[in-house]
Amino acid sequence: MTATQSDEKEFFREATLRLCSSLDLERALHQCLLYVRRFMPAGQMGFQVYHPRTGTVEMVAHATPRSGRAVSIRIPLSRTGRRQVETRRLERIRVIERLGNDPVTGPVADRLKAWDLSAVVMDLVLEKTMLGIFSVFNDGHHSFTPSHVHLLSLLAKPCAIALTNSLRFRELKNLKELLADDNRYLQDELHKISGEKVVGASQGLKPVMEMVRQVAPLESPVLLLGETGTGKEVIANAIHNLSLRKDGPFIRVNCGAIPASLLDSELFGYEKGAFTGAVSRKRGRIERAQGGTLFLDEIGELPAEAQIRLLRVLQEKEIDRVGGSETIGVNIRVIAATHRNLEKMMADRQFRPDLFFRLQVFPIEIPPLRDRTPDIPDLVRHFIEKKSREMKRHQVPRVSSAVMDRLMAYQWPGNIRELENAVERSMILDRSGYLDFCEIGLSPASIPRPMVPEKADFTPTGRSLDQVMADHIQTVLHQCKGRVEGDKGAAKVLAMHPSTLRKRMKKLNIPFGRNAG
């Protein structure tokens, strides 16, 4: 059966079906070649893309009767070849009698060792945009006739569509791989920031971490209880990182920071047109946690309506977007946290009992910092190293034993958050090698008081802070007989490093050393 005897519509339909049979262009090209060989002496087929900025031809896919293969080989063209590609666009389909002689096909033929073959070359254009090139090489024995060229010309648009779909599919796969790689990198960075290593895990938090290790591999909800600033999010991160969901997302929701009017749309998402301003569909935080962990911080702040919908999420594993009619299944683990007394809130009808008992499957009480003072030195060192990196300080400051004792004696009503802020504040105020934490006071009985008459000197408008500080330092110096260092020195009484005290005395024009005489 020859090409002149074939029905053009049948040829177009069958060849198109094979070209569009797979998003893997090499497979589709191979199937198309096997069909086209019935009508003409086709030995090879290929798709190429021309990149005008670099003047290169990229081989995208190539097929022989044995198989098809995906390639990505860029072949530079000569100046003559580039000029020919960019100027000769009126002839969309042409026959090249010997590939090795043509300045455009020559480099490609050299790579394929097809110098002596002839080919039908067709430009692929959609909506006046040049997409690429479709080439059919002969079998090395027979030449292409005008009827063969006519049949191939019927495939211009199917080839253009197949090439476009394949290139977009390939781009999506590359973007997906890049996104997955970025996600792995960001998860690693989050582990570093949030602390894969929980400070105090072997001391004050040892009982807590034992409970974390017990519950982490399971799917049970966890309720974290404790005062504000005790590190509930760090513990939630630890549960997530030790769970089977560690490669999934960890989505945090601060229930107290989202206005009640926006809470539904933030948690459950919304459909396009659900309300004024909803110009497109948006996934909520719950849906974004698919396959991972949803951390509901300050869950005691949830309004009653949101509590009802959250209960459905826990029981049915389903959500409805705002303005939507489709029920969406979710695969998430819920970790909740609060500093409030939920049992009292239940008694006051502010928190639903059914939601409370659903969340309190495995409660974990996190102790305040005042009950885990042995962890304070490790926490201080951890925050100093962290803040040094953030502030790009090459010299990591230290804390003297006297100052550390004072920090351990302090009650820390703001817990770990207050400690972290105190470290940052002290590092901003003191650029020396030691931190003195001046703002963390001693107990009232041990604070040295200046020996001055109780006059109006200390009224808010009486004297400047520098004058008051200078008087205080001079009084302590007088008590210490002018000694700055040592166990009986003013630096010890003031809980300051000697060099820091000298710098402050110099700034306040207080004489010391030889100048004191």
C-alpha positions as CSV (number, residue, x, y, z in Angstrom):
1,M,0.0,0.0,0.0
2,T,1.6,3.3,-1.1
3,A,1.1,6.8,0.2
4,T,-0.8,7.9,-2.9
5,Q,-3.4,5.1,-2.3
6,S,-3.9,5.9,1.4
7,D,-6.7,7.9,2.6
8,E,-5.4,11.2,3.9
9,K,-8.0,11.5,6.7
10,E,-7.2,8.0,7.9
11,F,-3.5,8.7,7.8
12,F,-4.0,12.0,9.7
13,R,-6.2,10.4,12.3
14,E,-4.0,7.3,13.0
15,A,-0.7,9.3,13.1
16,T,-2.3,11.9,15.4
17,L,-3.6,9.2,17.8
18,R,0.0,7.9,18.0
19,L,1.6,11.3,18.5
20,C,-0.8,12.1,21.3
21,S,-0.7,8.7,22.9
22,S,1.7,9.6,25.7
23,L,3.2,12.6,27.4
24,D,6.5,10.9,27.1
25,L,7.3,12.3,23.7
26,E,9.9,9.6,22.9
27,R,7.2,6.8,23.2
28,A,4.7,8.7,21.1
29,L,7.4,9.4,18.5
30,H,8.3,5.8,18.3
31,Q,4.7,4.7,17.8
32,C,4.2,7.4,15.1
33,L,7.4,6.2,13.3
34,L,6.2,2.6,13.2
35,Y,3.0,3.7,11.6
36,V,4.5,6.3,9.1
37,R,7.0,3.6,7.9
38,R,4.0,1.9,6.2
39,F,3.7,4.8,3.7
40,M,7.2,6.1,3.2
41,P,10.9,5.2,3.7
42,A,11.2,6.7,7.1
43,G,14.2,5.5,9.2
44,Q,14.3,8.0,12.0
45,M,12.2,10.8,13.5
46,G,13.1,13.6,15.9
47,F,11.9,16.8,17.6
48,Q,14.3,19.7,17.9
49,V,14.0,23.1,19.5
50,Y,15.9,26.2,18.4
51,H,17.2,28.6,21.1
52,P,17.8,32.0,19.3
53,R,19.6,33.6,22.3
54,T,22.3,31.0,22.4
55,G,22.2,30.0,18.8
56,T,21.8,26.3,19.6
57,V,19.6,23.5,18.5
58,E,18.3,21.2,21.3
59,M,17.5,17.6,20.5
60,V,14.4,16.9,22.6
61,A,13.3,13.4,21.4
62,H,14.6,10.9,18.9
63,A,13.1,7.6,17.6
64,T,14.3,4.7,15.5
65,P,12.4,1.5,14.6
66,R,13.9,-0.1,17.6
67,S,12.9,2.4,20.3
68,G,12.4,6.1,21.2
69,R,14.5,8.1,23.6
70,A,14.3,11.4,25.4
71,V,17.4,13.5,25.0
72,S,18.4,17.0,25.9
73,I,21.5,17.7,23.8
74,R,22.2,21.3,22.8
75,I,24.2,21.6,19.6
76,P,25.7,25.0,18.7
77,L,25.2,26.2,15.1
78,S,27.6,28.2,13.0
79,R,27.0,31.8,12.2
80,T,25.8,30.7,8.7
81,G,23.4,28.2,10.3
82,R,22.0,30.7,12.7
83,R,21.4,33.2,9.9
84,Q,19.7,30.5,7.8
85,V,17.4,29.5,10.7
86,E,16.4,33.1,11.5
87,T,15.8,34.3,7.9
88,R,14.4,31.3,6.1
89,R,11.0,31.0,7.6
90,L,8.7,31.2,4.6
91,E,9.4,27.6,3.7
92,R,7.8,25.7,6.6
93,I,8.5,22.3,5.2
94,R,11.4,21.3,3.0
95,V,13.5,18.4,1.8
96,I,17.2,18.3,2.5
97,E,18.9,15.9,0.1
98,R,22.1,15.4,2.3
99,L,22.0,16.4,5.9
100,G,25.8,16.7,6.2
101,N,25.8,19.5,3.6
102,D,23.3,21.8,5.3
103,P,24.6,24.4,7.8
104,V,21.6,23.8,10.1
105,T,21.2,20.0,10.0
106,G,24.9,19.3,9.6
107,P,25.8,19.5,13.3
108,V,22.7,17.4,14.2
109,A,23.6,14.8,11.5
110,D,27.2,14.8,12.9
111,R,25.9,13.9,16.4
112,L,23.6,11.1,14.9
113,K,26.2,9.9,12.3
114,A,23.6,10.6,9.6
115,W,25.7,12.7,7.2
116,D,24.5,10.9,4.0
117,L,20.8,10.6,4.8
118,S,18.1,12.9,3.4
119,A,15.3,14.3,5.5
120,V,12.0,16.1,5.5
121,V,12.2,19.0,7.9
122,M,9.1,20.9,9.1
123,D,8.8,24.0,11.2
124,L,6.2,23.7,14.0
125,V,4.2,26.9,14.4
126,L,1.2,27.6,16.7
127,E,-0.5,31.0,16.8
128,K,2.4,32.6,14.9
129,T,4.9,31.3,17.4
130,M,7.8,29.1,16.3
131,L,7.9,26.1,18.7
132,G,10.4,23.7,17.2
133,I,11.3,21.4,14.3
134,F,10.0,18.0,13.3
135,S,12.4,16.0,11.2
136,V,11.9,12.6,9.4
137,F,15.1,10.9,8.1
138,N,15.0,8.4,5.2
139,D,16.1,4.8,5.5
140,G,19.3,5.4,3.6
141,H,18.1,3.7,0.4
142,H,15.0,5.5,-0.9
143,S,14.3,9.1,-1.3
144,F,11.2,11.1,-0.3
145,T,8.7,11.9,-3.0
146,P,6.3,15.0,-3.1
147,S,3.5,12.7,-2.0
148,H,5.5,11.8,1.1
149,V,6.1,15.4,1.9
150,H,2.4,16.2,1.5
151,L,1.4,13.5,3.9
152,L,3.9,14.7,6.5
153,S,2.7,18.3,6.1
154,L,-0.7,17.1,7.4
155,L,0.9,16.4,10.8
156,A,2.2,20.0,11.3
157,K,-0.4,21.0,14.0
158,P,-0.5,17.6,15.8
159,C,3.3,17.6,16.0
160,A,3.3,21.2,17.3
161,I,0.7,20.3,20.0
162,A,2.5,17.1,21.0
163,L,5.8,19.0,21.3
164,T,4.2,21.8,23.4
165,N,2.4,19.4,25.7
166,S,5.6,17.4,26.2
167,L,7.8,20.4,26.9
168,R,5.2,21.8,29.4
169,F,5.0,18.4,31.1
170,R,8.8,18.2,31.3
171,E,8.9,21.7,32.8
172,L,6.3,20.8,35.4
173,K,8.3,17.7,36.4
174,N,11.4,19.8,36.7
175,L,9.5,22.4,38.8
176,K,8.1,19.6,41.0
177,E,11.6,18.3,41.6
178,L,12.9,21.7,42.4
179,L,9.9,22.3,44.7
180,A,10.6,19.0,46.5
181,D,14.2,19.9,46.8
182,D,13.4,23.3,48.2
183,N,10.9,21.8,50.6
184,R,13.6,19.3,51.9
185,Y,16.0,22.2,52.3
186,L,13.5,24.4,54.1
187,Q,12.4,21.6,56.4
188,D,16.1,21.1,57.3
189,E,16.4,24.8,58.0
190,L,13.2,24.8,60.1
191,H,14.6,21.9,62.1
192,K,17.7,23.9,62.8
193,I,15.7,27.0,63.7
194,S,13.1,25.4,65.8
195,G,15.6,23.0,67.4
196,E,15.8,19.4,66.5
197,K,17.7,19.2,69.8
198,V,15.4,20.3,72.6
199,V,17.5,22.1,75.2
200,G,16.9,20.5,78.6
201,A,15.8,17.2,77.2
202,S,18.1,15.3,79.5
203,Q,17.4,17.4,82.6
204,G,14.3,19.5,83.4
205,L,12.4,18.3,80.4
206,K,13.3,14.6,80.7
207,P,9.8,13.5,81.8
208,V,8.2,15.6,79.0
209,M,10.5,14.1,76.4
210,E,9.8,10.6,77.5
211,M,6.1,11.3,76.9
212,V,6.9,12.9,73.5
213,R,8.8,9.7,72.4
214,Q,5.8,7.6,73.5
215,V,3.2,9.5,71.6
216,A,5.2,10.8,68.5
217,P,4.9,7.6,66.4
218,L,1.1,7.4,66.9
219,E,-1.7,9.4,65.3
220,S,-3.4,10.5,68.6
221,P,-4.1,14.1,69.2
222,V,-1.8,15.8,71.8
223,L,-2.7,18.6,74.2
224,L,0.2,20.7,75.4
225,L,-0.4,22.6,78.7
226,G,1.8,25.2,80.3
227,E,2.3,28.8,81.1
228,T,3.0,31.3,78.3
229,G,6.6,31.1,77.0
230,T,7.4,27.6,78.2
231,G,8.2,26.4,74.7
232,K,5.1,24.6,73.7
233,E,5.8,25.1,70.0
234,V,9.3,23.6,70.4
235,I,7.7,20.4,71.9
236,A,5.1,20.3,69.1
237,N,7.9,20.5,66.6
238,A,9.7,17.7,68.4
239,I,6.6,15.5,68.2
240,H,6.3,16.2,64.5
241,N,10.0,15.5,63.8
242,L,9.8,12.2,65.6
243,S,6.6,11.1,64.0
244,L,5.9,9.2,60.7
245,R,4.7,12.6,59.3
246,K,8.1,14.3,59.6
247,D,8.4,14.7,55.8
248,G,5.0,16.4,55.7
249,P,4.2,20.0,56.5
250,F,4.1,21.4,60.0
251,I,1.4,24.2,59.9
252,R,1.1,26.5,62.9
253,V,-2.1,28.4,63.7
254,N,-2.2,31.0,66.5
255,C,-5.9,30.9,67.3
256,G,-5.7,34.0,69.4
257,A,-4.1,36.1,66.6
258,I,-6.7,35.6,63.9
259,P,-9.9,37.8,64.1
260,A,-13.1,35.8,64.7
261,S,-14.5,37.0,61.4
262,L,-11.6,35.6,59.4
263,L,-11.0,32.4,61.4
264,D,-13.3,30.2,59.2
265,S,-11.7,31.3,55.9
266,E,-8.2,31.0,57.4
267,L,-8.7,27.5,58.8
268,F,-11.0,25.9,56.2
269,G,-10.3,28.0,53.1
270,Y,-12.9,29.4,50.7
271,E,-14.3,29.0,47.2
272,K,-14.1,31.7,44.5
273,G,-17.0,34.1,45.0
274,A,-17.8,32.9,48.5
275,F,-17.7,36.6,49.6
276,T,-16.7,40.0,48.4
277,G,-13.0,39.9,47.6
278,A,-12.8,36.1,47.1
279,V,-11.5,36.3,43.5
280,S,-10.1,32.8,43.5
281,R,-10.2,29.6,45.5
282,K,-7.9,29.5,48.6
283,R,-6.9,26.5,50.7
284,G,-7.1,26.9,54.4
285,R,-4.5,26.0,57.0
286,I,-6.1,22.7,57.7
287,E,-6.0,21.7,54.1
288,R,-2.4,22.9,53.8
289,A,-1.4,20.5,56.6
290,Q,-2.5,17.5,54.4
291,G,-0.2,14.6,55.2
292,G,1.5,16.5,58.1
293,T,0.8,18.1,61.4
294,L,-1.6,21.0,62.4
295,F,-0.5,22.8,65.5
296,L,-3.3,24.8,67.1
297,D,-1.6,27.3,69.5
298,E,-3.8,29.1,72.1
299,I,-6.7,26.8,71.3
300,G,-8.6,28.3,74.3
301,E,-9.1,31.4,72.2
302,L,-11.3,29.6,69.6
303,P,-14.8,30.9,69.3
304,A,-17.7,28.5,69.7
305,E,-18.5,28.2,66.0
306,A,-15.0,27.3,65.1
307,Q,-14.9,24.7,68.0
308,I,-17.9,22.9,66.4
309,R,-16.2,22.8,63.0
310,L,-12.9,21.7,64.5
311,L,-14.6,18.8,66.3
312,R,-15.8,17.6,62.9
313,V,-12.3,17.7,61.6
314,L,-11.1,15.5,64.5
315,Q,-14.0,13.0,64.3
316,E,-14.7,12.8,60.6
317,K,-11.5,14.0,59.1
318,E,-13.5,16.2,56.7
319,I,-13.8,19.9,56.0
320,D,-16.0,22.2,53.9
321,R,-14.5,25.3,52.4
322,V,-16.5,28.5,53.0
323,G,-19.0,28.9,50.2
324,G,-18.3,25.4,48.9
325,S,-20.5,22.4,48.4
326,E,-17.8,19.7,48.1
327,T,-16.7,17.8,51.3
328,I,-12.9,17.5,51.4
329,G,-11.2,14.6,53.2
330,V,-8.1,15.6,55.2
331,N,-5.3,13.4,56.6
332,I,-3.7,15.4,59.4
333,R,-2.6,15.0,63.0
334,V,-3.7,17.7,65.5
335,I,-1.5,19.0,68.3
336,A,-3.1,21.7,70.4
337,A,-1.6,24.0,73.1
338,T,-2.9,26.4,75.6
339,H,-1.9,28.3,78.8
340,R,-5.6,28.6,79.9
341,N,-7.5,26.3,82.3
342,L,-9.8,24.5,79.8
343,E,-11.7,22.7,82.6
344,K,-12.7,26.0,84.2
345,M,-13.6,27.3,80.7
346,M,-15.9,24.2,80.3
347,A,-17.5,25.0,83.6
348,D,-18.1,28.6,82.4
349,R,-19.5,27.2,79.1
350,Q,-16.6,28.9,77.1
351,F,-15.2,25.6,75.8
352,R,-17.0,22.6,74.4
353,P,-16.6,19.5,76.6
354,D,-16.7,17.1,73.6
355,L,-13.9,19.0,71.9
356,F,-11.9,19.1,75.2
357,F,-12.2,15.3,75.7
358,R,-11.3,14.7,72.0
359,L,-8.2,16.8,72.4
360,Q,-7.2,15.5,75.8
361,V,-6.3,12.0,74.6
362,F,-2.7,12.6,75.6
363,P,-2.1,15.7,77.6
364,I,1.5,16.8,78.3
365,E,2.2,19.4,81.0
366,I,5.3,21.5,80.3
367,P,6.9,22.9,83.5
368,P,7.7,26.6,83.9
369,L,11.3,27.7,83.8
370,R,11.4,28.4,87.6
371,D,10.9,24.6,88.1
372,R,13.7,23.6,85.8
373,T,16.6,25.9,86.9
374,P,19.3,23.4,86.0
375,D,18.4,24.0,82.3
376,I,19.0,27.8,82.5
377,P,22.8,27.6,81.8
378,D,22.2,25.5,78.7
379,L,19.4,27.7,77.6
380,V,21.5,30.8,78.0
381,R,24.4,29.3,76.0
382,H,21.9,28.2,73.3
383,F,20.4,31.7,73.0
384,I,23.8,33.4,73.0
385,E,25.0,31.2,70.1
386,K,21.7,31.7,68.2
387,K,21.7,35.5,68.7
388,S,25.4,35.7,67.8
389,R,24.7,34.1,64.5
390,E,21.7,36.4,63.9
391,M,23.8,39.5,64.9
392,K,26.8,38.2,62.9
393,R,29.0,38.5,66.0
394,H,32.3,36.6,65.5
395,Q,33.1,36.6,69.2
396,V,30.5,34.7,71.2
397,P,30.1,36.5,74.6
398,R,30.3,34.7,77.9
399,V,28.5,34.9,81.2
400,S,30.4,34.9,84.5
401,S,29.5,32.4,87.2
402,A,28.2,35.1,89.5
403,V,25.9,36.4,86.8
404,M,24.7,32.9,86.0
405,D,23.9,32.3,89.7
406,R,21.8,35.5,89.6
407,L,20.0,34.3,86.5
408,M,19.2,30.9,88.2
409,A,17.9,32.7,91.3
410,Y,15.5,34.8,89.2
411,Q,11.9,33.6,89.0
412,W,11.4,34.2,85.2
413,P,7.7,34.9,85.1
414,G,7.8,35.1,81.3
415,N,9.6,31.7,81.2
416,I,11.9,30.8,78.2
417,R,10.6,33.7,76.1
418,E,11.6,36.2,78.7
419,L,15.1,34.5,79.0
420,E,15.6,34.7,75.3
421,N,14.6,38.4,75.2
422,A,16.9,39.1,78.1
423,V,19.8,37.5,76.3
424,E,19.1,39.5,73.2
425,R,18.7,42.8,75.1
426,S,22.0,42.2,77.0
427,M,23.9,41.4,73.8
428,I,22.6,44.7,72.2
429,L,23.5,46.8,75.3
430,D,26.9,45.2,76.0
431,R,29.3,44.6,73.2
432,S,32.2,43.3,75.4
433,G,33.2,39.7,75.9
434,Y,30.9,39.2,78.9
435,L,27.2,39.8,79.5
436,D,26.1,41.3,82.8
437,F,22.3,41.2,82.5
438,C,22.0,44.5,84.5
439,E,18.2,44.6,84.0
440,I,17.8,41.3,85.9
441,G,17.8,42.5,89.5
442,L,19.1,40.9,92.6
443,S,16.8,40.1,95.5
444,P,15.8,43.2,97.4
445,A,17.9,42.2,100.5
446,S,21.1,41.9,98.5
447,I,20.9,45.0,96.4
448,P,23.6,47.5,97.4
449,R,22.0,50.9,98.3
450,P,23.8,54.2,97.9
451,M,24.8,56.0,101.2
452,V,23.1,59.3,100.4
453,P,20.5,61.4,102.3
454,E,16.9,60.9,101.3
455,K,16.4,64.2,99.5
456,A,14.5,65.2,96.5
457,D,17.6,64.2,94.4
458,F,15.9,61.0,93.3
459,T,12.6,62.5,92.1
460,P,11.8,61.7,88.5
461,T,12.8,65.2,87.4
462,G,15.7,65.7,89.8
463,R,18.7,64.2,88.1
464,S,19.7,62.3,85.0
465,L,20.1,58.5,84.9
466,D,23.8,58.9,84.4
467,Q,24.2,61.0,87.5
468,V,22.3,58.5,89.6
469,M,24.3,55.6,88.2
470,A,27.6,57.5,88.8
471,D,26.6,58.2,92.5
472,H,25.7,54.5,92.9
473,I,29.0,53.3,91.5
474,Q,31.0,55.8,93.6
475,T,29.2,54.7,96.8
476,V,30.0,51.0,96.1
477,L,33.6,51.9,95.3
478,H,33.9,53.8,98.6
479,Q,32.5,50.7,100.4
480,C,35.1,48.5,98.6
481,K,37.9,51.0,99.4
482,G,38.4,51.8,95.7
483,R,39.0,48.2,94.6
484,V,37.4,47.2,91.3
485,E,38.4,43.6,90.9
486,G,38.5,40.5,93.1
487,D,36.1,39.0,95.7
488,K,35.9,42.3,97.6
489,G,35.8,44.5,94.5
490,A,33.0,46.7,93.3
491,A,32.5,44.6,90.1
492,K,31.6,41.6,92.3
493,V,29.1,43.6,94.3
494,L,27.6,45.1,91.2
495,A,27.5,41.7,89.4
496,M,29.5,43.1,86.5
497,H,32.6,42.1,84.7
498,P,35.6,44.3,85.8
499,S,36.3,45.5,82.2
500,T,32.6,46.4,81.7
501,L,32.6,48.3,85.0
502,R,35.8,50.2,84.0
503,K,34.3,51.1,80.6
504,R,31.2,52.5,82.3
505,M,33.3,54.4,84.9
506,K,35.3,55.9,82.1
507,K,32.1,57.0,80.3
508,L,30.8,58.5,83.5
509,N,34.1,60.3,84.3
510,I,34.6,58.3,87.5
511,P,38.4,58.1,88.3
512,F,39.9,54.7,89.1
513,G,43.3,53.2,89.4
514,R,46.2,55.7,89.5
515,N,43.8,58.5,88.5
516,A,41.8,57.9,91.7
517,G,44.5,59.3,93.9
